[in-house]
Amino acid sequence: MNACVAWGYGVSYLSGYGFSAGVLGTMFALFALGAAVAQPLIGRIIDRSKRFHWKWVLLFLTIITLILIASLLFIRNRYMVAVIFCLYSMTINITMSLINVVCVYYEHHGKDMNFGVARGIGSLTYAVLSVLIGQLIAPLGMQVVLYAGIIVALFTVLCTASFPYLGPTPTVGGEQPNPSEKKNALALIAKYPAFFLMVVAVALFLTFQNMSSNYMVLILEAVGGDHRDLGIVLSLAAVLEIPIMFLTGFMLRHFKAWWLMTFSGVLYAVRGVLYYFAGSVTAIYLLQILQPFTYAILVSVQVFFSDQCMEPEDLATGQAFMGTAQAVGATLGFFLGGVSIDRSGVSSMLLFATVLSAIGAFLAAVSAIVCSKKENKAKGK
């Protein structure tokens, strides 16, 4: 739900202060880059520190998120509004990767977790919130975005405070990971080359996702749509994600995460081509049917990809790097999307996004092949 406010309506909200798509893209990109740098550092702190475990870090970030969005009710300077809103977006970006860590953490403590169900509930609430905001903007104004953000941020703080901390993450043999064993980024890349190849692919997929979703209001306006259509599109995409989210466990019992992620990447490229040729609001509505097979699969299984590829002592760092891929995708999506729209228009932006997703699909396929061979070798095949 935080994502709905920050990214679903972020461009719409700040456009009301007179910022162009290019300027907004650059501002969001800079703060998303900050999140990309911060996430691995925070992940290593959680992996190594006995004092600053995931709950304290996550609770701190959610409180900061609430303070930032609430402060916008009292600030009138448009540049300060833009900076604070981008900081708000940045903290949400970091928080999302840590929530993935929490899911894996509880699974390693023997708790029966269904990440897909959690994502499905998130998609349902996203759908409801996006429609409500879209319908209320016309009669009540853009302040509706802030009120929705405050309510959601407060709810997030309360939920985080209720999460129980069960102690350090146990390894497969029941031993606790040694925080003193430090690995730098280069050592981790050498240890898990296929994982980091997939990280790059995910960053490219999410670049497409952010270029299309964050500027969806401009895509819709190009074919005669408005903010109400934006709410409907966001809602459709979120509702259609739900079946896939609930079926995550079923899919992972039959297919490895790396093959599912590759499949979603191929369909991202197909989705881009269809967006490029879409000539009406109705066509944009219909294309949301690809949302469950692209974004929904990608975000549902990527947390398990880390679990399948990495050792327990590196999991928080692995999730942080996946979070970095999200941040990089947000950075490139905002920047490249905004700049390309300002310079060449919406159609050129969509074409560029499609090329990036095709490159990502190729990299994901290479990573999947390497992972599959490594698994077969480990099994003695």
N, C-alpha and C positions, 0 to 999 in steps of 0.2 A: 504493500500500500504506500509506503514511503516513496517507492520508485514511481508510482503513478503521479504523485505530486511533483517530484523533482524533475523527472524526465518526460513524463507524459504531457505535463502542462507547463514545464519550465520555460520553453521557448515562447509559448503564448503569453505567459505572465510577464516576462521581461520585455517582450516586444511592445507591450503597452507603455513602456518607459522610453520608447523611441529608438531602441537598439536594432540594427540591421542583423540579418542572419549571419553575416560574416563576423561581425563584432561579437555576437552572442556565441558563435561557434568557437572563436578564439578564447573567450573568457572561460567557457565551460571546459575547453580542452586543457587550458593551463592548470585548472584545479583537478581535473581528472588525472593529469600527469602527476600531480602531487600525490594523489591516491595511489597511483601505480608505484611510486617510489616508497611510499609509507607502508604498503601492505606486506611486502616481504620482510621489512624490518620489524614490524609488529609481530609477524608470524614467528620470527626467530626469537624475539623476546619471550613469547608464550612458550616456545619449545624449550628454552634454556632456563627461564626464571622459575623459581619455586614460589616467589612472592606474587608476581604479576601473572596470574593464570588467566585463562580466556574470559572468565565471568567478570572479573574486575575491569578488564580492558573493554569488553563489550558494553558493560553498564555505563562506563565513563563516556564512551562514544555516543550511546543513545541519549544520554543526558545533554551532551553538547549539541546534538541534533535538535532536541526540543528547544534549547535556549536560542539557537540560531534562527529557527523558523518563527518563534514567538517574537523575537526582537524586530522582525520586519514590520510588525504592526505599528511600531513607533518611529520608524525611520522614513524620511521623505527624500533624502538625497539619492538620486537615481544611481549614481556610481556606487555608493555604499550599499544600496539595495542589491545591485548586481553582484558585488563582491560577497556579501553575506549569503545570498541565495546560492552562489557557486560553492561556497564553503559548506553549506547545508548539503548540497549534492555530493560533495567530496566525502563527507562523513558517512553518508548513506552507502556510498560505493565501498568504503572500507568495511563497514558493518556487515554488508552482505556476504563478504568472503569469510568473516568470522562466524556467521551463522552456519555456514557449511561445515566449519570446523566443529561446531557444537554437535551437529548430527553424527559425524564420524566418532567424536569423543564418546557419546552415549552408547553407540554400537560397540565400541571397544570395551565398554564396561558391562556388556551383556544385556543392554536394554534393547527391546524390540522397537526399532525406529523405522518408520516408513517415510522417507524423505519425499517420495512422490505425492503422498497424501498431503503432507505439509505444503508442498508447492501447489497442489491442486486447490487447497483452501485459500492460499495466497492469491491464486489466479481468480478465484471466485470473488473475493473481496476487492481485488483490483478492478474487476469488471463492474461491480456495483458502484464503486467509488468513481470510476471514470465517467460513467453515465450521469451520476448525480452532479459531479462538477460541471460536465458539459452542459447539462440542462439548466444549472443555476447561474452560470456565468452571465447569460443574457439579462435576466431580471435583477441580479444582485451585484454584478461586477466581478472583476478579477480577484477581489479580496477573498472570495470563496476558496481560492487555491490555498491561501494562508491558513484559513480556519480549518480546512481539511487536513493540512500538514500538521498543525498543532495537535489535533485530536489523535491522528495516527502516531505521531512521535510520542505522545504521552502514553498511549496504549503499548507502544514498543518498550518503553522504559519499564512499565509495570510487568510486562511479560518477561523481560530479561531478569528483573529482580527475583522472579519466582523460579528461575531455573536452578536446580540443585547442583552443587559442585561435589563430585564424587572422588576427588583426589587425582593424582597424576595418571596419565594414560598408560595402561599396561601394554607390554609387548606380547607377541605370540606365545612366548615361553613363560609368561607371567612375571617377568622382570620389568622393572621400571626403566625407561630410557634415561640415559645418562646426559644431563644437561651440559656437562663439561665437554662433550664430544662435539666440536664445532666444525661445521663444513661451510666453506664460502660458496658463492654462487657458481663459480667455475667448477668446483669439485662436484656439486650437485648435478650440473649439466653433464659432466663426464660420467657420472654414475647413472643418470636417467636421461640419455639423449632422446629417446622416443617420446618421453613425457614432455620435454621442453619443445620438441617439434610440434606436438599437439597444442601446447600453450600458444605458440605463434599462430597456428591455424585457428584456434578459438578467438584470438585477438582479431583476426581478419573477419571471421564470421560476425563477431559482435560489432565490428566497425560497420558492416552492412546493416546490422540490426539497429544501431544507433543512428546511422545516416537516414534510414527510412522512418523509424519510429519517432525520433526527436524532432524531425522536420515534417512529420505527417500532416500537420496543419497547413503547411505550405504546399505539400503534394495535393492535398484536397482542394485548396483554394485554386490551384492550377486547373482543376477540372470542375470548378463551380461549387465546391463544398465550403463549410464553415466550422465553427467550434462545436456545434451540436453533432455534426458528422464526425468530428474528431472523437467525441465521447463514444459514439456508436462503434467506430472502428476499434478503438482501444478496448471497449467492452467485448466486442466480438472476438478479438484476438485472445483476450484473457479467458473467456468462457470456453473457447475451442481448445485451449491448452489443457483443461481439466482432465479429460479422459486419459490423456497421455501421462499426466502427473500421477494419477492413481494406478496406472499400469506400469510404473517404473520398475517395481520389483519383478513383475512378470517378464518384462523385456530383458532385464539383466540375468534372469535365469536361463534365457535362451540365446542371448547374444552378448558378446563382450562389449564393454563400454566404448572401446575404441572403434568398433565397427558401427555402432549406433551414432557416434559423433561424426564419423565420415559420411554416413547416410544423410544426416542433417545438413552437412556442408554442401553436398551435391544439390540438395533441394534449395538451399539458400541461393545458389547460382540460378537455378530455374526460376525461383521467386523473383529475382532481380530482373530477368528478361521479361517476365509477365508484368511486373510493375511498369517497366519502361513503355510497354505498349498499351497499358490501361488508359482508356480515354474518358472515363466517367466515374462518378462517385460510386455507382453500383458495382463497377468492376473492382474498385478498391475494396469494397465490402466483401465481394466474393473471394478475393485473393487472401483474405484472412484465414481461409480454410487450410493454408499451408503453414500457419503459425504452429500448430501442434507438432508438425513433422520437422520443423526447423528449430525455433527457439525453445520450445517445450522439451524436446528430446535433449537438446544441447545442455540446458541448465539442469535438467533432472539427472543426467548420468555423469556429468563432469566431476562431481564430487566423488563418485564411485570409481572413476578412472584413476584418480589419485590413489585411492585405497588399493586398487588392483596393481598399481605400478610401483608404489613406494613402501619403504619400511616404516613401522610405526613412529620411530623417532623423527622422521622427516615429514610426517603427514601435515602438521600445521604449516610448515614451510611450503609444502606442495600446494595446499589449499590457498596459501597466500599468493603463490605465483599464479594460480588460476584466477585469483582475485585481481592480480596485476594484469592478466589478460583482459579481464572485464574493464579495468581502468584504462588500459591502452586502447581497447575498442571504443570506449567512451571518448577518450581524447581524440583519436583519429576521426571517429564518427562526427563529433561536434565540429572539429576544425575543418576537416575536408568537406563535410556536408555544407557548412555555412559558407565557406569560401567559394566552393564550386557553384552553389546556388547564386551567390552575388555576382559571380563572373560569367557563368554560362547558363544558368537556369536549372530548374528542377530535373529536366530530362537528362542533362549531362551528368548531374549528380548521381542519378539512378544507374546510368551506364557505368560510371566509374565504380560505384559500389558493387555492381555485378561482377566486374573484373576481379576485384579484391576477393570476393567470396569464392570465385573459381580457383584462384591461387590457393586459398585456404583449403579448399576441398582436396587439391592435389597433395598438399603437405599433410593433411589428416590421413589420407590414404597411405602415404609412405610411413607415417608413424604407426598406423594400424598394422601394416605388414610386418614392421620390425617387432612390434609387441607380440604379434601372433607367433612369429618365429621363435622369439625368446621364450614364450610360454611352452611351445612344443618341445623346445630343446630341454627346458627344465623338467618336462614330463618324460624325457627320454625317448621322444618320438623321432 
